[in-house]
Every structure is written in C-alpha cells, then in structure tokens.
Amino acid sequence: VVALRRKWCSPMSNQSTEKLVEVKDLRISAYNDEKKEIPIVKGVTFDIYKGQVVALIGESGSGKTTISLASLSYTKPGLEFSGGEVLLNGEDVLTMPPLRKREVRGANVAYLAQSAAATFNPAITIGEQVTESAVLHGIMSQEEATKRSVELYHALELPDPDRIGFRYPHQVSGGQLQRLMAAMALCGKPDLMVLDEPTTALDVTTQIEVLKAFKKVIREENSAAIYVTHDLAVVAQIADHIVVLYSGEIMEQGSADQIINHPTHAYTKRLMEAVRPKPAAGQGTAVGDEHDRDIPALAVEDMTAGYGGIVNGEPAVTILRDVSVSVDNAHVVGVIGESGCGKSTLARVMAGMLPQARGKVKLEGKELKGSLNDRKLEELQKIQFVFQMADTALNPKQTIGQILGRPLEFYHGIKGKEKHAKVAEILQMVELPAEFASRYPMELSGGQKQRINMARSLAANPEVLLCDEVTSALD
C-alpha cells in the first residue's frame, strides 16, 4: 500500500488552504415503530479543502455512504437529519430551500454511486446520460458537453471512445459502465465529487488509470472529493486526508501518511493489519480428494459466444472464441482478465443466460441446452449465478426473507416455519442477524446487499456457484 502511494500518488502540492466543505457535528437518525430515535451518524466533524481528497473508510455499514450523501442534503428513506451542519462554500446545504438544493445537486456536487448498473437508464444512450446534467444546469451547450464527454472517454481509456456514447448501458461491461459513470460526474466540472466505491468493478490496471484521472481533474480544476471506500490500497493511492469510521462515529482522522503508517486508535490499527500481501500460488485451503469424481462438475468445450445474434454459426460481435474450461467438484477455478475481456460472458453462457454460437456446456458429463428456458428445474438448481451488481440483482419490492425464501420454496418445496428457520440459518452463514429478514434491500448497505445476493444463491444448495466479482462491495 505504502509503495503504491509513494509511486505516484503523493499528496497534492498545490492543495489550497481554502475550505470548500465543513461538516460540523453531523447527526442522522432513524425512528422505529415506537417512534424511538435510533442514532445512525453520531456527531461527525471534518473539513474538506479545495484540491483535497478526503477518504471515509470503515467496515460495511459504518455510515460512510450515509455521511457522504449529506453533502447533497440527502438521506436514504427512513433516515433524517437530527442535528449539525454541512457547509458548502459557507452555505448550509441541510437548510437550503428545495429549489436551491436542486441547483446545487449535479452542478456543484456530483455523486458517483456504488452501483453503475443502477445509475444508468437502460432505455437512453450512454452519451445522453453522461452529458445530461451539464446541459440541464446550463454549464455547457450540448455540443460542448459532447466534446468534453469524448475527451473523458479517451482519458478513462474506454474502447472506441468516439462512438461508445451511442451505445446503451447493457452493451458495455460492468467495468466500462463504472468508468462511464465517472465521466458523467466529471462532465459538468463540479466543485465537489462524492465518490462512493467507484472503482470496485474495475481491474487493477484500469483502476489506477481511473484514479489518476480523478486526481488530475481535482488538481487542474481546484475542486475536491469525498471518497467512500473499504479498499485500503485505493485509499493509499488517492487520499490526502482519511476519516476512519465505525458504527457512525469517527474513530480517528488525519493525513493519509499518518493514518496508514502511524495509526493511534486500536480499530485503525486492526484495519491496517487486515491489508494482506500479494498472494502466492497455493496459499488457499488445501483441497482433499474425498470429493473427487471421474467427471468435472461443469465443463465448457470449444465454446464460441458473443452478442448481436448468430450469422452463419458466428455471433455478430464475438467475445469468446474456442474457450474450454473444466471445473472439478470441490474446486475453485478463477477467471481473471481486464475489464471487457469476457469474464462475465463466460459465466452467462454457463448459466444459460447467453446461448453459445458453437461448442458444448456440460453439467456432470451431461450436455446442457444453450438457453436456460430449455433446461430442467434440477439443472437450474445445480448452477447458480451470483451477480456482480447486488443493487440490480435484488427485487426492491421484496423483503430479505422473501428473497431468500424464494429459492428454498421453488427448488426444494420448503415452506412455513421450516422456511423461516432456514432463512435465519442462511443469514447467519453470511454473518447477518436474523432480524434482517424483515428488511428491504434499500435499508441495507452495499456490502450487506452483496452478502444477501450471495446468500440467495447458496439457498438453492447448488452444485456450482458462478461468482461474478462477488466481493467487490465488501470490506
């Protein structure tokens, strides 16, 4: 971590002494059914100077996103501001009239959500969405905004930057969509950017380039950023000042060098000790031979797949060509590569969500139909997909109990009290309390939603789990 920081992300030399944001004794609360106040954020105070990146770090559910959203005078449903101030250029955003808040949001403060897939409208082209805020607030004309968006596509190293704006969100990879969301925030040249885990879906190479782009824009335009993350390697690369949070309270804050290299609070020390060195081959748990079988649990043979329909046995846009993968029982196969290389496409073919153009997919030696609509219920139960974006994978209208109970009832016929007991058991497996069963996804943090996303697939008791970046939102 320290080596990365020294390499190219030392604190900005031209950092201003002018305060852009002052958070003073911020308190945010929820209220239960008996109207009893439950403190969520408990008297948080910190400042942000122009040209500075302030990182909010802590475990999943520590209040990082809740605090960062206060800079837009916004709270999640069920929460409300119970005290304190958030001053932006000396003006308290918490007490602004609604029309003034609307002027500030997007123009002065830009927000990058954790989930890019939930941010983009699937029915509108990428270019329209990236430029919308800048044009809507009168910061630029449509022509100027389009020109700047293309410059940002180049800076963020997106493929086909001159034409990617004409595509729709579903036509790009998760990592590319994450970078496009960054372009959306940067397009209007805001004073403050609120970056909520914006690099979680990126491979390491792309992540470094995106972080460089953020630092460059902040330096050149003398703006500032709140960076919400649990990834200490990212913190070391981008932060000037670090605020360490636990359960809605500040444990410690200081310069990046002080917090990373000389932490004083016991909790901060534990966080820093959690940073692992680069893994060596064979460091995982040793696999015994008690579950070995003669045939692999799942196999792909000479598979070619892509998008845009199949013409003469070839996809219009080929993503994977002549790929063969074998997954033995009780083993883990890692599929790695840069953003857009076809990792998720391979998993989609295995799951039957994308029929292959050529080749075979076999489950325990038996060939599967290309489309999941043609597969048997037992085959669907044995292969479960854990999606990368929990926000779009979980039904917002269903409780956690309903979400986890669905595969139990659908695949195994478990109902009533037995189903409720099994849901509590599954929640315990992903280290969440049983009372979460009555909550809705919007009442959970990003990391908690990701754990529910994984728990739903485990509830089916599958033979094979297809895990698409399943720990990206976890501390």
Order of alpha helices (4+ residues) and beta strands (2+ residues): alpha-beta-beta-beta-alpha-beta-beta-alpha-beta-alpha-alpha-alpha-alpha-beta-alpha-beta-alpha-beta-beta-alpha-alpha-beta-beta-alpha-beta-beta-alpha-beta-alpha-alpha-alpha-alpha-beta
